[in-house]
Amino acid sequence: MSCSSCGTSSGKPGGCKSNGGCSTGGCNRMNVHDWLRNLPLADDEGACRIVEVSFNNGSRKDFYRNATVQVYEKGDMVTVEGVSGFDVGEVSLSGELVRLQLKKRGVDENNPELKKILRRSNDRDLDSYRQTKLREAEALMKARSIAKKLNLEMKLSEVEIQADGRKATFFYTADGRVDFRELIKSYASEFKVKVEMKQIGTRQEAAKVGGIGSCGRELCCSTWLTNFKSVTTIAARYQNLSINQTKLSGQCGRLKCCLNYELDTYLDALQSFPDNADILETIKGNALLIKKDIFRSMMWYTLPDSNRQYALSIATVRKIRSLNLKGTKVDALESEEVQSNHPKEVEPEFVDVVGQISLGALEKNSRKNRAKQRSKKDNRNDQQSRGENKGGSARNDRDRPQLKRSENRGNNNNNNNKGNNKGNNNPRNRQDK
């Protein structure tokens, strides 16, 4: 459950270097910001000597008395009293803010039954703590298999072993009562520890397991929510949400706790709407209320034998309702324009947004690049053609005297051949032949 910038090693964040006070709260599920940490105290004797210690990354917290002179701060690993042994936990809160937590949970500060902090955890305590934490995953798998063999209708969600390895607490969920007398005997003989069974609800199970909700954030029950109030479908109806069990249910299988967050705001807004206005009497029939829009202060009605919806303001509904109480029916309903109370945002004429480029600008740039490439190719072709023309003219000038010589030679040969032909045509030469 740690944040991406730090990983916990030996109980302290390794990346953020804040000595256990991770800024995101991911290293400790129920993290509380101590806003009184840096305030000086005038009376040291009247300072709170109770320290809040968290176990198993914040899934369980308890209060311990600091009977020593040692001062413990948030993130310190301490060894505390356990069941016939000791346990190791992390200080999650100290100072005056602990008194507010004690008052919130109804714990007496002067209660003599509060357990004590023994010492600051040494290397031996931390080694024993790490070894027991490595055993928890394997113990959970074996415990589930044993419960399955005994055919018990229960679900084991977590196993927490004490740091000295003498006690193990098994957290489970069940719909009804479970007879686990044989189960405890099997666990005691298998794990060689003192067994304690604790039944928790499905919401507490989701808090221990953790996860990501439909909002994209970590579950509220695993980060800050400790008191679970009942959630009903009435909260969804007041907020005009569709009664869809799959969308309204969380990972625990129950209705989402966030349905109660804005319920008070909706109830305050609904007080401005008129009462007993579900039906409006008209000449065409009774108009039925189908929806209330508290953001726009509008009420939507529909007439029988018609699929049209009429949006009426609160003032119009009250006026029609007063006429109906006097026995007067309205001729017809006229739909009003849906107006929002929020002012419209006027966009400026020129908005210089870094990182946003329109497609037209991209097309212009691509056209410019293509034109540049074409012009470069044309220049290269022109240069090549000019070079070839210069080379060809020089070669022609060099070849011209050779051509003249060859032509002269050819003319001389032709003249000789003509003279020979004339001699052959002579009749005397013919007779000699």
C-alpha positions in Angstrom: 0.0 0.0 0.0 3.0 2.3 -0.3 3.2 5.2 -2.7 5.1 4.9 -6.0 7.9 7.3 -4.8 8.8 5.3 -1.8 8.9 1.7 -0.8 8.8 0.6 2.9 11.8 -1.2 4.2 12.2 -2.1 7.9 9.0 -0.1 8.5 10.2 3.2 7.1 9.9 4.7 3.7 13.0 4.3 1.6 12.4 6.9 -1.1 10.8 10.0 0.5 13.2 9.9 3.5 10.6 11.5 5.8 11.2 9.0 8.7 7.8 7.4 8.4 5.8 10.5 7.7 4.9 9.8 4.1 3.2 12.8 2.5 0.7 10.7 0.6 -0.2 8.5 3.5 0.3 5.4 1.4 2.8 3.8 3.8 0.2 3.9 6.6 -3.4 3.3 5.7 -5.0 5.3 8.5 -2.4 8.1 8.5 -3.2 11.2 10.5 -1.3 14.5 10.0 0.1 15.8 13.3 -0.5 19.5 12.8 0.6 20.2 16.4 4.0 18.5 16.0 6.1 21.7 15.8 4.3 23.7 18.4 6.3 24.2 21.6 4.8 23.0 24.9 5.0 25.3 28.0 4.2 22.6 30.5 6.2 19.4 29.9 4.7 17.6 32.9 1.2 18.1 31.5 2.0 16.7 28.1 0.2 13.6 26.9 2.0 10.4 27.7 -0.2 8.2 25.5 1.1 7.2 22.1 -0.9 5.8 19.2 0.7 2.7 17.7 -0.3 1.1 14.4 0.1 -2.5 13.4 0.1 -4.2 10.0 0.5 -1.0 8.0 -2.3 0.8 9.8 -5.0 -1.9 9.6 -5.1 -2.0 13.4 -4.3 0.8 15.9 -4.1 0.9 19.7 -3.1 3.3 22.4 -0.1 2.6 24.7 1.3 4.4 27.7 4.8 5.8 27.6 6.0 5.2 31.1 9.7 6.0 30.3 11.5 9.2 29.8 12.1 8.4 26.1 10.3 10.6 23.6 8.8 8.8 20.6 8.0 10.5 17.4 5.9 9.5 14.4 7.5 6.6 12.4 9.5 5.1 15.3 9.4 1.3 15.7 8.6 0.4 19.3 8.2 -2.8 21.2 5.0 -2.9 23.3 3.3 -5.3 25.6 1.5 -8.2 24.0 -0.4 -11.3 25.1 2.1 -13.3 27.2 4.9 -11.6 25.2 5.7 -8.6 23.1 4.7 -7.1 19.8 6.3 -4.6 17.4 4.5 -1.6 15.9 5.0 1.8 14.4 4.2 5.1 16.2 1.5 6.7 14.1 0.7 9.7 16.4 2.2 11.3 19.5 1.7 14.5 21.4 -1.4 16.6 22.2 -3.3 15.3 19.1 -3.5 11.9 20.8 -5.9 13.4 23.4 -8.3 14.3 20.6 -8.2 10.7 19.3 -8.8 9.4 22.8 -11.8 11.6 23.2 -13.1 10.5 19.8 -12.8 6.8 20.6 -14.0 7.1 24.2 -10.8 6.0 25.8 -9.8 7.3 29.3 -6.3 8.7 29.4 -5.9 7.7 33.1 -7.1 4.1 32.5 -4.6 1.8 34.4 -5.4 -1.1 32.1 -3.6 0.6 29.1 -0.6 -1.4 28.0 2.8 0.1 28.1 5.6 0.7 25.6 8.6 -1.4 26.7 11.4 0.1 24.6 12.5 1.2 21.2 12.7 -1.8 18.9 16.2 -3.2 18.6 17.7 -5.4 15.9 16.6 -8.6 17.6 13.0 -7.4 17.8 12.9 -6.3 14.2 14.3 -9.6 13.0 11.6 -11.5 14.9 9.0 -9.1 13.5 10.1 -9.7 9.9 10.1 -13.5 10.3 6.6 -13.6 11.7 5.4 -11.3 8.9 6.7 -13.8 6.3 4.7 -16.6 8.0 1.4 -14.8 7.7 0.7 -15.5 4.0 1.4 -19.2 4.3 -0.6 -19.4 7.5 -3.6 -17.8 5.8 -3.5 -20.4 3.0 -3.4 -23.3 5.5 -6.1 -21.8 7.6 -8.4 -21.5 4.7 -7.8 -25.1 3.6 -8.5 -26.3 7.2 -11.8 -24.3 7.4 -12.8 -25.7 4.0 -12.2 -29.3 5.2 -14.5 -28.7 8.2 -17.2 -27.3 5.9 -17.6 -24.0 7.9 -19.5 -21.2 6.2 -16.9 -18.5 6.9 -14.3 -16.5 4.9 -10.9 -15.8 6.4 -9.6 -12.4 5.2 -6.4 -11.9 7.2 -4.1 -13.5 9.7 -2.0 -11.3 12.1 0.8 -13.0 14.1 2.3 -11.4 17.1 6.0 -10.3 16.7 7.2 -13.0 19.2 5.2 -15.7 17.4 3.1 -16.7 20.4 -0.3 -15.5 19.3 -2.2 -15.4 16.0 -5.4 -13.5 15.3 -7.6 -14.7 12.5 -10.1 -12.2 11.1 -13.1 -13.7 9.3 -16.5 -12.8 7.9 -19.6 -14.8 8.1 -23.4 -14.3 7.6 -24.3 -16.0 10.9 -22.8 -17.7 13.9 -20.0 -20.2 13.3 -19.1 -23.0 15.6 -15.3 -23.0 15.4 -14.4 -25.1 18.5 -12.9 -27.8 16.3 -11.3 -25.1 14.1 -9.4 -23.6 17.0 -8.0 -26.9 18.1 -6.8 -27.6 14.5 -5.2 -24.2 14.3 -3.5 -24.5 17.7 -2.0 -27.9 16.8 -1.0 -26.8 13.3 0.6 -23.4 14.0 1.6 -24.0 17.7 0.3 -20.6 18.8 -2.5 -19.1 20.9 -5.5 -18.7 18.6 -7.9 -15.7 18.7 -10.8 -15.5 16.3 -12.4 -12.1 15.4 -15.4 -11.7 13.3 -15.5 -8.5 11.2 -18.0 -7.1 8.7 -17.6 -6.9 4.9 -16.8 -3.2 5.1 -13.9 -3.9 7.5 -12.7 -6.7 5.3 -12.6 -4.3 2.3 -10.6 -1.9 4.5 -8.1 -4.5 5.3 -7.7 -5.9 1.8 -7.8 -2.4 0.1 -8.3 -1.6 -3.5 -9.3 1.0 -6.1 -12.9 2.3 -6.2 -15.0 3.2 -9.2 -13.8 6.9 -8.8 -10.2 5.9 -9.5 -8.9 6.5 -6.0 -8.0 4.3 -3.2 -10.9 3.0 -1.0 -12.1 5.5 1.6 -12.4 2.7 4.2 -8.7 1.8 3.8 -7.4 5.3 3.9 -9.3 7.5 6.3 -12.9 6.3 7.0 -13.2 4.5 10.4 -16.9 5.0 11.3 -19.3 3.1 9.0 -22.8 4.5 8.9 -25.7 2.6 7.4 -26.4 3.4 3.8 -29.9 2.8 2.3 -31.4 3.3 -1.2 -33.3 6.3 0.2 -30.1 8.3 -0.1 -29.9 7.4 -3.8 -33.5 8.4 -4.4 -33.0 11.8 -2.8 -30.1 12.4 -5.2 -32.1 11.3 -8.3 -29.9 8.3 -8.9 -31.1 5.2 -10.6 -31.6 2.2 -8.3 -29.0 0.0 -10.0 -27.5 -2.4 -7.5 -24.3 -3.0 -9.5 -23.5 0.7 -9.8 -24.4 1.7 -6.3 -22.5 -1.2 -4.6 -18.9 -1.0 -3.7 -16.2 -3.7 -3.6 -17.5 -4.9 -0.2 -20.9 -5.8 -1.8 -22.7 -3.2 0.2 -24.0 0.3 -0.8 -21.2 2.8 -1.3 -20.4 4.9 1.7 -20.0 8.0 -0.5 -23.8 8.1 -1.0 -24.0 9.7 2.4 -21.4 12.4 1.7 -23.7 14.8 -0.2 -27.0 13.6 1.2 -27.2 16.6 3.7 -26.7 19.1 0.9 -29.4 17.5 -1.2 -31.8 17.5 1.8 -31.2 21.2 2.4 -31.8 22.0 -1.2 -35.0 20.0 -1.3 -36.5 22.1 1.5 -37.1 24.9 -1.0 -39.3 22.7 -3.2 -43.1 22.7 -2.4 -44.6 19.8 -0.5 -47.6 17.8 -1.8 -46.9 18.8 -5.4 -46.6 15.3 -6.8 -49.9 15.8 -8.8 -51.1 18.9 -10.6 -54.7 19.1 -11.8 -55.2 20.2 -15.4 -58.1 20.0 -17.9 -56.3 17.3 -19.9 -55.8 15.2 -16.8 -53.6 15.0 -13.7 -49.9 15.8 -14.3 -47.5 13.5 -12.4 -44.2 14.5 -11.0 -41.3 12.4 -12.4 -38.1 14.3 -11.4 -36.8 17.2 -9.3 -33.7 19.0 -10.5 -32.3 20.8 -7.5 -29.4 22.4 -9.4 -31.7 24.3 -11.7 -34.7 24.5 -9.3 -37.0 22.8 -11.8 -39.7 20.1 -11.5 -40.6 17.8 -14.4 -44.1 16.7 -15.0 -45.8 14.5 -17.6 -49.5 14.2 -18.7 -51.4 10.9 -19.1 -51.5 9.5 -22.7 -48.5 11.7 -23.6 -44.7 11.1 -23.6 -43.9 14.8 -23.4 -42.2 16.2 -20.3 -42.9 19.6 -19.0 -40.2 21.5 -17.0 -41.7 23.9 -14.5 -40.1 26.3 -12.1 -40.8 26.2 -8.4 -42.8 29.5 -8.6 -45.0 28.1 -11.4 -45.7 24.9 -9.5 -46.7 26.8 -6.3 -49.0 29.0 -8.4 -50.7 26.0 -10.0 -50.9 24.2 -6.7 -52.7 27.2 -5.1 -55.2 27.3 -7.9 -55.9 23.6 -7.5 -56.5 24.1 -3.8 -59.2 26.6 -4.7 -60.8 24.1 -7.1 -59.5 25.7 -10.3 -57.8 23.5 -13.0 -55.2 24.8 -15.3 -55.9 24.8 -19.0 -52.5 23.4 -20.0 -48.9 23.1 -18.9 -46.3 25.2 -20.7 -42.8 24.0 -20.6 -40.3 26.7 -19.4 -36.7 27.1 -20.4 -34.2 25.3 -18.3 -32.0 27.9 -16.9 -28.9 27.4 -14.8 -28.0 29.6 -11.8 -24.4 29.4 -12.7 -23.1 32.2 -15.0 -21.9 31.2 -18.4 -18.2 31.3 -18.9 -17.2 33.6 -21.7 -14.3 32.3 -23.7 -11.7 34.9 -24.7 -11.2 35.7 -28.3 -7.6 34.5 -28.3 -6.5 31.7 -26.1 -2.8 30.8 -26.1 -2.7 27.2 -24.9 0.6 25.6 -24.8 0.7 22.1 -26.2 -2.6 22.3 -28.2 -2.2 22.5 -32.0 -5.1 22.4 -34.4 -5.2 20.1 -37.4 -5.2 23.0 -39.8 -1.9 24.2 -38.4 -0.5 20.7 -38.8 -1.7 20.5 -42.4 -0.2 23.8 -43.2 3.2 22.7 -41.8 3.1 19.5 -43.7 2.3 21.4 -46.9 5.2 23.8 -46.3 7.5 20.8 -45.7 6.4 19.1 -48.9 6.9 22.3 -50.9 10.4 22.7 -49.5 11.3 19.2 -50.4 10.0 19.6 -53.9 11.9 22.8 -54.4 15.1 21.1 -53.2 14.6 18.2 -55.6 14.0 20.6 -58.5 17.2 22.6 -57.7 19.2 19.4 -57.6 17.8 18.2 -60.9 18.5 21.6 -62.5 22.1 21.5 -61.3 22.6 18.0 -62.6 21.1 18.9 -66.0 23.3 22.0 -66.2 26.4 20.0 -65.5 25.5 17.4 -68.1 24.9 20.1 -70.7 28.3 21.7 -70.0 30.0 18.3 -70.2 28.3 17.4 -73.4 29.3 20.7 -75.2 32.9 20.3 -74.1 32.9 16.8 -75.5 31.4 17.9 -78.8 34.1 20.6 -79.1 36.8 18.0 -78.5 35.2 15.5 -81.0 34.8 18.1 -83.8 38.4 18.0 -85.2 38.4 14.2 -85.1 35.1 14.2 -87.0 36.6 16.6 -89.6 39.6 14.4 -90.0 37.5 11.3 -90.4 35.3 13.1 -92.9 38.3 14.3 -94.9 39.6 10.7 -94.9 36.3 9.5 -96.1 36.2 12.1 -98.9 39.7 11.1 -100.1 38.7 7.5 -100.2 35.6 8.3 -102.1 37.7 10.3 -104.6 40.1 7.4 -105.1 37.2 5.0 -105.6 35.7 7.3 -108.2 39.1 7.5 -110.1 39.3 3.7 -110.1 35.8 3.4 -111.3 36.6 5.8 -114.2 39.6 3.7 -115.2 37.6 0.5 -115.1 35.0 2.1 -117.4 37.7 2.7 -120.0 37.1 0.4 -123.1 40.9 -0.3 -123.4 40.9 -1.6 -119.9 37.9 -3.8 -120.6 39.8 -5.4 -123.6 42.8 -6.0 -121.5 40.6 -7.8 -119.0 
